[in-house]
Amino acid sequence: MAQVLSQQVINQRRLITPEGINLQVQLADIGARIAAYTVDQLIINFGLIAAFFIIVLGGISAGPEVAVTIFILINFFIRNFYYMFFEMGPKGATPGKRLTKIRVASRTHARLTANAVFARNAMREIEINLPLSFLLMSGESVDGWIALLGLLWSGIFLFFPLFNKDRLRAGDLIAGTWVVRAPKPFLASDLAAEKENLDSHFVFTPEQVEAYGVHELHVLENVIRANEKQTVMDVANRIRKKINWDKSVSEADLDFLKAYYAALRGRLETRLLFGVRRKDKFDKS
Amino acid sequence: MAGQITLKSHRFRTEREQGWRDLEIILKAIEGRGIKSLTDEQIVALPRLYRSTLSSLSVARATSLDQGVIVYLESLSARAYYVLYGSQHGLGKRMATFFLRDWPLAAKTLWKETVVSVVLTILAAIIAFVLVTNNADWFYTFVPESLASGRTPVASAETLRETLYYDGDSSGLGLFASYLFSHNSKVAMFCFALGFAFCIPTAILLLYNGFVLGSFIAVFSEKGLGFEVGGWLIIHGATEIFAIILAGAAGIHIGKAVAFPGELTRTESASKAGGTAALLMAGVVIMLFFAGLLEGFGRQLITSDWLRYAIGFGTLTVWLIYFYGPRRVEAES
């Protein structure tokens, strides 16, 4: 859990809206970006193969040269404008990026402009196609050493995102953009609301709800939402022991946790209103 | 007893939830079908719902320990922010601004860099011309086999003349298409893309381009075809070489910003310069497209030298006036 939290903090960046609220955007992780790129490339290439067959089947009458030319033109347009077209839209993301729930955004408070999207995608040429072309260079036309040096040099661009803290591609650097997570807003149900259905015998003394802080509350929330039998039992027993709670015969572990969660949250939120935020159980405030 | 009465944070949530849901519906409509699909009521409600959601987020962060609500509000607010403060111009309007103002303005702003790339190209062309004229072997140093395609110093005047007026059997369309992937548009792309390595690769590419140019002119003029090769070059070169020079200027602009960021950080400086440079580069792509048309059709159909010169200088004048001519200063939109 601690590791997950710190990972979140590492990825977190400030984004202050003109209204003065810090939105705390999360950077997209490399895995998501590679996945998005792969999906986009698959779409582009399947599209091209489909276009090829359509043109070949329909274009024979007009002569093979015309058909090939039209295909080359389509190839040029799709390869160059696929990313620009989608990233200029309101979602700021290609289908691949939508699938992995990430998007392109401006690094500053400024709008994401069409120019920025253009710049970011114009650089793709040297970032991915240049290393590829060095890699595919045959030994006949160029000296192997030169190809190797070229590959190393162009590899700098390819691995650029791994070596800076904001995970910028060279294109992002120049365009003033970055790629952030854009999860679909999902409102989870309020666990505290479920306590009405529970037995009324869950009554905790002030000492009992003093046992934990905010960190433990959030861990408890995750445990209840995940609802894994073994974990729920372990956690419930641990809490019962800590607060000296006598388990009644018919008491279900999950119900106990939900009731305690509601009580603990009520207590901590009340104190929050008075300006005291108790971080965790070691926090004596 | 704590926990027995309804929690304040829960009441807060139930009271505000409807507003959040409404905002979600509006955002979905905008992202899916554009802002025009909204009803009047939704348009009026949007800014109010956006602000109240942001304020909900602040309140929730300060008073609620319900992680679900905070995570939800953060992603909803971010999504609304991107929609509201995203790019709002239609594609048509954006295109119009680009051609009427942004592109020529970018070219004008980078005039110093443009002068530098012109000087580099011409300098290299002169050096190559002098070297190749004195010793034809230099030609093979400057021009790779694939580019020369028979137009070497050992070729006869007749062969050379033929290449100026006849481009093989392929049709204009085919030439145009192959042009898009040709050597020169790659040079332009790389001039821009490699610029941020402190201008050095861009300068080398510009010099190299000038060497090739000078070598070809030298080979042709040695056989007494100087005037003819001029016409052959200028009819599309006025657009194409100009495009490469502008691409070089864009690259140099970025490289300069990275090397000498001034008071900004290097990243900030690069992205600031990148904006203008990218605008110019978008224009360069259009110019290369145009040059491709000229190469595919113009060079094939127009074989009169004078007409070639006229068209070449004509397009050059048009570009120069378009970029650097005086224009009405419009208010920033």
Interface residues (C-beta under 8 A of the other chain):
Chain A: L15 T17 P18 E19 I21 L23 Q24 V25 E65 V66 V68 T69 I72 L73 F76 M88 P90 K91 G92 R103 A105 R107 H109 R111 L112 T113 A114 N115 A116 F118 A119 A122 M123 E125 I126 L168 A170 L173 I174 A175 G176 A182 P183 K184 P185 F186 L187 A188 S189 D190 L191 A192 A193 K195 V203 F204 P206 V209 V214 L217 H218 E221 A259 A262 A263 L264 R265 G266 R267 L268 E269 T270 L272 L273
Chain B: M1 A2 G3 Q4 I5 L7 K8 S9 H10 R13 E17 W20 E24 I30 E31 G34 R51 L54 L57 S58 A62 T63 S64 L65 D66 Q67 G68 V69 V71 Y72 E74 S75 L76 S77 A78 R79 Y81 Y82 V83 Y85 G86 S87 Q88 L91 R94 D102 S170 S171 L173 G174 F176 A177 S178 L180 F181 M189 F190 F192 A193 L194 F196 I254 T267 A270 S271 K272 A273 G274 G275 A277 A278 L279 M281 A282
